[in-house]
């Protein structure tokens, strides 16, 4: 009998929940038991604001060190927290089908964000969300916020905050219970979220056993891979951290790839946007039944097309002055 696979994960309730979901799926594709290995990341112990932590991979570095050292066989990340530069020796082997990419604003009584009164307090630690909140309603105050989903919801329930902004996918993976609070989904057209939001990234070593790579390949979703490739290419070309005030959302529909990206001033007063739609080459789907990420035999490469499109969108944003709004990527 093969030894169990060891899946490294952060210790938060959300990380454990999404890692267990992935572990169950991997057991089905590999036939092997998958054990969770909780690992402490810098982001779990450093309580500084996300705007101060920047894009240094604080939620991923400790996990990646453990993977490289052989303490686990694979990792599950929230893709939006991953820097765009891929470490040598590691590979994102699967991006399962993405869940809801939207942000949601949680309030006690369902008052829309745009109608919250003067001085209402909204909690979020994300520079992008701060800019979007202030742009939607300049009357509110924004308070820096860290902590798990339950603690954030309790601060609204207890009256310490009037609203918080969360990722819809994270709440869904935890069961979606708001405990009497009310959610306002924010449309992706005017409120694009972090590149990769709603998607998980399964990472392993490039020299991993072929049977593990094959099992992970069967969990990969091509449409998600295309979309997140375009979104992350925007971020990488802008040279911005994963917590920069940049929103980008890509979608594939009827063979078209559309991407919309917005770059915000930190106070939300200004933004620069760009839309692009391109036609994917005919036959872009994976080879039927391959399960290994192979592109169809006609040679179409939608991943490369998505990357070029994201880069083009970013270059056009830079031409329009985005560099004056986006903090540059900080290094570890």
Protein Blocks (a to p, Z undefined) as FASTA:
>chain_A
ZZdddddddfbfklmmmmmmmmmmmmmmnopacdddddddfklmmmcdfklnmmnopmmm
mmmmmmmnopafbdcddfklpcfbdcehiacfbdcddddfbdcdddfkopafklpcehia
cddfbfklmmmmmmmomkbccdddeddfklmmmmmmnomagbdcddfklmmmnnopaghp
acddddfklmccdehihiacddddfkbcfklmmmmmmmpcfklmmmmmmmmmmmmmnopa
fkbccddddddeehiacdddddddfklmaccdddddddddehkaccehklnopacfkopa
fklmmmmmmmmmmmmmmmnopmmmmccdddZZ
